[in-house]
Amino acid sequence: MNTDLIKVPNPFCMKPFYTKGDQIQLPMDSLKLKNSWGKIYFAHDIAYYKKILKGTSPWDNPKAIIKEGLALWKNEGIPLLKDFFKKRDRNSARPILIKYLSIYIQMMIWLQGRPVQTIESISKVLQILPYAPFNVEERLQFIIDNPDHHHAFTTLIQLFEESEKKWAIYLLKQKKIKMKSSFFA
């Protein structure tokens, strides 16, 4: 697999994800979603930003992204984090929580059919989305500031649960809008 070391663009340099000067290795041949989610935070978005994204973009199929992301969260994320917090192993929980926080952010933005363009002030950006959970700005900021706390994990669980319902309604509305527009075309 062909990979290149690239500097993380400034719009993605925000703790706990990246700091200025960080470098990542993006696989240039393909970015398989399941493999890239969490190993490199915002890999597809950074590749798009750097104009090196090849093939289809994950935000082109929001319904599939939501399904895959929720399955990953429920089958891998929650059990891993529960185990780490049960053992009071905050150091091991931290990168896993950050991984799923980045996935949550991507799912929120990708649902609109577009990439994440910056994570600066991301909690404010998510707050204005039509399917944003109540008080998402403050809750997301709490998780960003405390990615190794059990309460941040609990907050992320709540955000995923509330968002899952709102995403389903939003996707249903989008489907109805497309059906109406194709009927009149």
CYANA upper distance limits for C-alpha pairs under 8 A (distance plus 0.5 A):
  1 MET  CA     27 PRO  CA      7.17
  1 MET  CA     28 MET  CA      8.12
  1 MET  CA     29 ASP  CA      6.90
  2 ASN  CA     27 PRO  CA      6.41
  2 ASN  CA     28 MET  CA      6.12
  2 ASN  CA     29 ASP  CA      6.42
  3 THR  CA     25 GLN  CA      6.59
  3 THR  CA     26 LEU  CA      6.10
  3 THR  CA     27 PRO  CA      4.89
  3 THR  CA     28 MET  CA      5.83
  3 THR  CA     29 ASP  CA      8.11
  4 ASP  CA     25 GLN  CA      5.96
  4 ASP  CA     26 LEU  CA      6.42
  4 ASP  CA     27 PRO  CA      7.37
  4 ASP  CA     28 MET  CA      7.47
  5 LEU  CA     23 GLN  CA      6.86
  5 LEU  CA     24 ILE  CA      6.01
  5 LEU  CA     25 GLN  CA      4.92
  5 LEU  CA     26 LEU  CA      7.22
  6 ILE  CA     23 GLN  CA      5.88
  6 ILE  CA     24 ILE  CA      6.02
  6 ILE  CA     25 GLN  CA      6.75
  6 ILE  CA     26 LEU  CA      7.90
  7 LYS  CA     21 GLY  CA      6.95
  7 LYS  CA     22 ASP  CA      6.48
  7 LYS  CA     23 GLN  CA      4.82
  7 LYS  CA     24 ILE  CA      6.94
  8 VAL  CA     12 PHE  CA      7.09
  8 VAL  CA     13 CYS  CA      7.31
  8 VAL  CA     18 TYR  CA      8.05
  8 VAL  CA     20 LYS  CA      7.92
  8 VAL  CA     21 GLY  CA      7.40
  8 VAL  CA     22 ASP  CA      6.20
  8 VAL  CA     23 GLN  CA      6.00
  8 VAL  CA     24 ILE  CA      7.12
  8 VAL  CA     46 ILE  CA      7.89
  9 PRO  CA     13 CYS  CA      7.23
  9 PRO  CA     46 ILE  CA      7.71
  9 PRO  CA     49 TYR  CA      8.46
 10 ASN  CA     20 LYS  CA      7.08
 11 PRO  CA    117 GLN  CA      7.64
 11 PRO  CA    118 THR  CA      5.05
 11 PRO  CA    119 ILE  CA      6.64
 11 PRO  CA    120 GLU  CA      6.70
 12 PHE  CA     17 PHE  CA      8.22
 12 PHE  CA     18 TYR  CA      7.24
 12 PHE  CA     46 ILE  CA      8.24
 12 PHE  CA    118 THR  CA      6.06
 12 PHE  CA    119 ILE  CA      5.93
 12 PHE  CA    120 GLU  CA      7.58
 13 CYS  CA     17 PHE  CA      7.43
 13 CYS  CA     18 TYR  CA      5.15
 13 CYS  CA     19 THR  CA      5.25
 13 CYS  CA     20 LYS  CA      6.00
 13 CYS  CA     22 ASP  CA      8.49
 13 CYS  CA    119 ILE  CA      8.12
 13 CYS  CA    120 GLU  CA      8.35
 14 MET  CA     18 TYR  CA      5.76
 14 MET  CA     19 THR  CA      6.21
 14 MET  CA     20 LYS  CA      8.41
 14 MET  CA    119 ILE  CA      7.41
 14 MET  CA    120 GLU  CA      7.20
 15 LYS  CA     19 THR  CA      6.70
 15 LYS  CA    144 ILE  CA      7.99
 16 PRO  CA     98 ILE  CA      7.55
 16 PRO  CA    144 ILE  CA      6.98
 16 PRO  CA    145 ASP  CA      8.17
 16 PRO  CA    147 PRO  CA      8.09
 17 PHE  CA     41 TYR  CA      7.26
 17 PHE  CA     98 ILE  CA      7.58
 17 PHE  CA    102 SER  CA      8.50
 18 TYR  CA     22 ASP  CA      6.84
 24 ILE  CA     40 ILE  CA      7.73
 26 LEU  CA     31 LEU  CA      8.41
 26 LEU  CA     40 ILE  CA      8.34
 26 LEU  CA     43 ALA  CA      7.49
 26 LEU  CA     47 ALA  CA      8.06
 27 PRO  CA     31 LEU  CA      6.77
 28 MET  CA     52 ILE  CA      7.88
 28 MET  CA     53 LEU  CA      8.18
 28 MET  CA     54 LYS  CA      8.20
 29 ASP  CA     54 LYS  CA      7.98
 30 SER  CA     54 LYS  CA      7.27
 30 SER  CA     55 GLY  CA      8.00
 31 LEU  CA     35 ASN  CA      7.98
 31 LEU  CA     36 SER  CA      6.80
 31 LEU  CA     43 ALA  CA      8.31
 31 LEU  CA     44 HIS  CA      7.53
 32 LYS  CA     36 SER  CA      6.55
 33 LEU  CA     37 TRP  CA      6.31
 33 LEU  CA     58 PRO  CA      7.92
 35 ASN  CA     39 LYS  CA      7.71
 36 SER  CA     40 ILE  CA      6.40
 36 SER  CA     41 TYR  CA      8.34
 36 SER  CA     43 ALA  CA      7.00
 37 TRP  CA     41 TYR  CA      7.17
 37 TRP  CA     42 PHE  CA      8.00
 37 TRP  CA     43 ALA  CA      7.90
 37 TRP  CA     99 LYS  CA      7.84
 37 TRP  CA    103 ILE  CA      7.29
 38 GLY  CA     42 PHE  CA      8.38
 38 GLY  CA     96 ILE  CA      8.37
 38 GLY  CA     98 ILE  CA      8.45
 38 GLY  CA     99 LYS  CA      4.95
 38 GLY  CA    100 TYR  CA      7.55
 38 GLY  CA    102 SER  CA      7.78
 38 GLY  CA    103 ILE  CA      7.72
 39 LYS  CA     99 LYS  CA      8.08
 41 TYR  CA     99 LYS  CA      7.27
 41 TYR  CA    102 SER  CA      6.73
 42 PHE  CA     46 ILE  CA      6.53
 42 PHE  CA    102 SER  CA      7.31
 42 PHE  CA    103 ILE  CA      8.42
 42 PHE  CA    106 GLN  CA      7.81
 42 PHE  CA    116 VAL  CA      8.18
 43 ALA  CA     47 ALA  CA      6.58
 44 HIS  CA     48 TYR  CA      6.58
 44 HIS  CA     53 LEU  CA      7.39
 44 HIS  CA     57 SER  CA      8.01
 44 HIS  CA     58 PRO  CA      8.29
 44 HIS  CA    115 PRO  CA      8.27
 45 ASP  CA     49 TYR  CA      6.56
 45 ASP  CA    115 PRO  CA      5.93
 45 ASP  CA    116 VAL  CA      6.06
 45 ASP  CA    117 GLN  CA      7.22
 46 ILE  CA     50 LYS  CA      6.54
 47 ALA  CA     51 LYS  CA      6.54
 47 ALA  CA     52 ILE  CA      5.62
 47 ALA  CA     53 LEU  CA      5.34
 48 TYR  CA     52 ILE  CA      6.50
 48 TYR  CA     53 LEU  CA      5.50
 48 TYR  CA    115 PRO  CA      8.04
 49 TYR  CA    117 GLN  CA      7.58
 53 LEU  CA     57 SER  CA      8.29
 56 THR  CA     60 ASP  CA      7.62
 57 SER  CA     61 ASN  CA      8.43
 58 PRO  CA     62 PRO  CA      7.69
 58 PRO  CA     65 ILE  CA      7.19
 58 PRO  CA    110 TRP  CA      7.91
 59 TRP  CA     65 ILE  CA      7.84
 59 TRP  CA    110 TRP  CA      5.09
 59 TRP  CA    111 LEU  CA      7.08
 59 TRP  CA    112 GLN  CA      7.97
 59 TRP  CA    113 GLY  CA      5.18
 59 TRP  CA    114 ARG  CA      6.09
 59 TRP  CA    115 PRO  CA      6.98
 60 ASP  CA    110 TRP  CA      8.49
 60 ASP  CA    113 GLY  CA      6.08
 60 ASP  CA    114 ARG  CA      8.10
 61 ASN  CA     65 ILE  CA      6.92
 61 ASN  CA    113 GLY  CA      7.91
 62 PRO  CA     66 ILE  CA      6.63
 62 PRO  CA    107 MET  CA      8.40
 62 PRO  CA    110 TRP  CA      6.78
 62 PRO  CA    111 LEU  CA      5.38
 62 PRO  CA    112 GLN  CA      7.95
 62 PRO  CA    113 GLY  CA      7.04
 63 LYS  CA     67 LYS  CA      6.85
 63 LYS  CA    111 LEU  CA      8.11
 63 LYS  CA    171 LEU  CA      7.65
 64 ALA  CA     68 GLU  CA      6.58
 65 ILE  CA     69 GLY  CA      6.34
 65 ILE  CA    107 MET  CA      7.47
 65 ILE  CA    110 TRP  CA      8.49
 65 ILE  CA    111 LEU  CA      8.49
 66 ILE  CA     70 LEU  CA      6.48
 66 ILE  CA    107 MET  CA      6.90
 66 ILE  CA    111 LEU  CA      8.20
 66 ILE  CA    167 TRP  CA      8.42
 67 LYS  CA     71 ALA  CA      6.68
 68 GLU  CA     72 LEU  CA      6.67
 69 GLY  CA     73 TRP  CA      6.66
 69 GLY  CA    103 ILE  CA      7.57
 69 GLY  CA    104 TYR  CA      8.43
 69 GLY  CA    107 MET  CA      7.86
 70 LEU  CA     74 LYS  CA      6.53
 70 LEU  CA    160 PHE  CA      8.36
 70 LEU  CA    164 GLU  CA      8.36
 71 ALA  CA     75 ASN  CA      6.29
 71 ALA  CA     76 GLU  CA      8.47
 72 LEU  CA     76 GLU  CA      5.95
 72 LEU  CA     77 GLY  CA      7.01
 73 TRP  CA     77 GLY  CA      4.96
 73 TRP  CA     78 ILE  CA      6.54
 73 TRP  CA    100 TYR  CA      7.48
 74 LYS  CA     78 ILE  CA      6.03
 74 LYS  CA     79 PRO  CA      7.96
 75 ASN  CA     79 PRO  CA      7.28
 76 GLU  CA     80 LEU  CA      6.57
 77 GLY  CA     81 LEU  CA      6.56
 77 GLY  CA     96 ILE  CA      7.62
 77 GLY  CA     97 LEU  CA      8.30
 77 GLY  CA    100 TYR  CA      7.41
 78 ILE  CA     82 LYS  CA      6.43
 78 ILE  CA    157 ILE  CA      8.42
 79 PRO  CA     83 ASP  CA      6.67
 80 LEU  CA     84 PHE  CA      6.80
 80 LEU  CA     93 ALA  CA      8.38
 80 LEU  CA     96 ILE  CA      8.35
 81 LEU  CA     85 PHE  CA      6.55
 81 LEU  CA     93 ALA  CA      6.28
 81 LEU  CA     96 ILE  CA      7.54
 81 LEU  CA     97 LEU  CA      7.71
 81 LEU  CA    153 PHE  CA      8.05
 82 LYS  CA     86 LYS  CA      6.40
 83 ASP  CA     87 LYS  CA      6.80
 84 PHE  CA     88 ARG  CA      6.60
 84 PHE  CA     89 ASP  CA      5.53
 84 PHE  CA     90 ARG  CA      7.30
 84 PHE  CA     92 SER  CA      7.05
 84 PHE  CA     93 ALA  CA      6.09
 85 PHE  CA     89 ASP  CA      6.21
 85 PHE  CA     90 ARG  CA      6.99
 85 PHE  CA     93 ALA  CA      7.40
 85 PHE  CA    150 HIS  CA      6.94
 89 ASP  CA     93 ALA  CA      6.87
 90 ARG  CA     94 ARG  CA      6.52
 90 ARG  CA    148 ASP  CA      5.74
 90 ARG  CA    149 HIS  CA      7.42
 91 ASN  CA     95 PRO  CA      8.28
 91 ASN  CA    148 ASP  CA      7.39
 92 SER  CA     96 ILE  CA      7.77
 93 ALA  CA     97 LEU  CA      6.52
 93 ALA  CA    148 ASP  CA      6.59
 94 ARG  CA     98 ILE  CA      6.67
 94 ARG  CA    147 PRO  CA      6.03
 94 ARG  CA    148 ASP  CA      5.02
 95 PRO  CA     99 LYS  CA      6.55
 96 ILE  CA    100 TYR  CA      6.91
 97 LEU  CA    101 LEU  CA      6.53
 97 LEU  CA    147 PRO  CA      6.62
 97 LEU  CA    148 ASP  CA      7.71
 97 LEU  CA    153 PHE  CA      7.43
 98 ILE  CA    102 SER  CA      6.65
 98 ILE  CA    144 ILE  CA      8.49
 98 ILE  CA    147 PRO  CA      6.79
 99 LYS  CA    103 ILE  CA      6.84
100 TYR  CA    104 TYR  CA      6.51
101 LEU  CA    105 ILE  CA      6.79
101 LEU  CA    143 ILE  CA      8.37
101 LEU  CA    156 LEU  CA      7.84
102 SER  CA    106 GLN  CA      6.67
103 ILE  CA    107 MET  CA      6.58
104 TYR  CA    108 MET  CA      6.73
104 TYR  CA    160 PHE  CA      7.82
105 ILE  CA    109 ILE  CA      6.88
106 GLN  CA    110 TRP  CA      6.13
106 GLN  CA    115 PRO  CA      8.08
106 GLN  CA    116 VAL  CA      6.91
107 MET  CA    111 LEU  CA      6.38
108 MET  CA    112 GLN  CA      8.17
108 MET  CA    126 LEU  CA      7.61
109 ILE  CA    113 GLY  CA      7.97
109 ILE  CA    114 ARG  CA      7.03
109 ILE  CA    115 PRO  CA      7.03
109 ILE  CA    116 VAL  CA      6.49
109 ILE  CA    126 LEU  CA      8.14
110 TRP  CA    114 ARG  CA      5.68
110 TRP  CA    115 PRO  CA      6.22
110 TRP  CA    116 VAL  CA      7.65
111 LEU  CA    167 TRP  CA      8.39
118 THR  CA    122 ILE  CA      7.71
121 SER  CA    125 VAL  CA      7.06
122 ILE  CA    126 LEU  CA      6.66
123 SER  CA    127 GLN  CA      6.75
123 SER  CA    136 VAL  CA      7.46
123 SER  CA    137 GLU  CA      5.00
123 SER  CA    138 GLU  CA      7.87
123 SER  CA    140 LEU  CA      6.39
123 SER  CA    141 GLN  CA      6.71
124 LYS  CA    128 ILE  CA      7.56
124 LYS  CA    137 GLU  CA      6.14
125 VAL  CA    129 LEU  CA      7.78
126 LEU  CA    132 ALA  CA      6.86
126 LEU  CA    136 VAL  CA      7.67
126 LEU  CA    137 GLU  CA      7.43
127 GLN  CA    132 ALA  CA      6.29
127 GLN  CA    133 PRO  CA      8.32
127 GLN  CA    135 ASN  CA      7.92
127 GLN  CA    136 VAL  CA      6.33
127 GLN  CA    137 GLU  CA      5.95
128 ILE  CA    132 ALA  CA      7.38
131 TYR  CA    163 SER  CA      7.66
131 TYR  CA    166 LYS  CA      5.83
131 TYR  CA    167 TRP  CA      6.86
131 TYR  CA    170 TYR  CA      7.08
132 ALA  CA    136 VAL  CA      7.04
132 ALA  CA    163 SER  CA      7.43
132 ALA  CA    166 LYS  CA      7.97
133 PRO  CA    159 LEU  CA      7.28
133 PRO  CA    162 GLU  CA      6.57
133 PRO  CA    163 SER  CA      6.51
133 PRO  CA    166 LYS  CA      8.03
135 ASN  CA    139 ARG  CA      6.89
136 VAL  CA    140 LEU  CA      6.22
136 VAL  CA    159 LEU  CA      8.00
137 GLU  CA    141 GLN  CA      6.64
138 GLU  CA    142 PHE  CA      6.70
139 ARG  CA    143 ILE  CA      6.99
139 ARG  CA    155 THR  CA      7.20
140 LEU  CA    144 ILE  CA      6.72
140 LEU  CA    156 LEU  CA      8.35
141 GLN  CA    145 ASP  CA      6.59
142 PHE  CA    146 ASN  CA      6.55
142 PHE  CA    152 ALA  CA      7.28
143 ILE  CA    147 PRO  CA      5.85
143 ILE  CA    152 ALA  CA      5.33
143 ILE  CA    153 PHE  CA      8.12
143 ILE  CA    155 THR  CA      7.79
143 ILE  CA    156 LEU  CA      7.78
146 ASN  CA    152 ALA  CA      6.85
147 PRO  CA    152 ALA  CA      6.68
147 PRO  CA    153 PHE  CA      8.23
148 ASP  CA    152 ALA  CA      7.70
149 HIS  CA    153 PHE  CA      7.20
150 HIS  CA    154 THR  CA      6.85
151 HIS  CA    155 THR  CA      6.59
152 ALA  CA    156 LEU  CA      6.64
153 PHE  CA    157 ILE  CA      6.74
154 THR  CA    158 GLN  CA      6.87
155 THR  CA    159 LEU  CA      6.75
156 LEU  CA    160 PHE  CA      6.67
157 ILE  CA    161 GLU  CA      6.69
158 GLN  CA    162 GLU  CA      6.55
159 LEU  CA    163 SER  CA      6.31
160 PHE  CA    164 GLU  CA      6.40
161 GLU  CA    165 LYS  CA      7.38
162 GLU  CA    166 LYS  CA      7.02
163 SER  CA    167 TRP  CA      6.22
164 GLU  CA    168 ALA  CA      6.77
165 LYS  CA    169 ILE  CA      7.00
166 LYS  CA    170 TYR  CA      6.59
167 TRP  CA    171 LEU  CA      6.52
168 ALA  CA    172 LEU  CA      6.68
169 ILE  CA    173 LYS  CA      6.74
170 TYR  CA    174 GLN  CA      6.69
171 LEU  CA    175 LYS  CA      6.64
172 LEU  CA    176 LYS  CA      6.83
173 LYS  CA    177 ILE  CA      6.72
174 GLN  CA    178 LYS  CA      6.74
175 LYS  CA    179 MET  CA      6.69
176 LYS  CA    180 LYS  CA      6.69
177 ILE  CA    181 SER  CA      6.67
178 LYS  CA    182 SER  CA      6.57
179 MET  CA    183 PHE  CA      6.63
180 LYS  CA    184 PHE  CA      7.00
181 SER  CA    185 ALA  CA      6.66
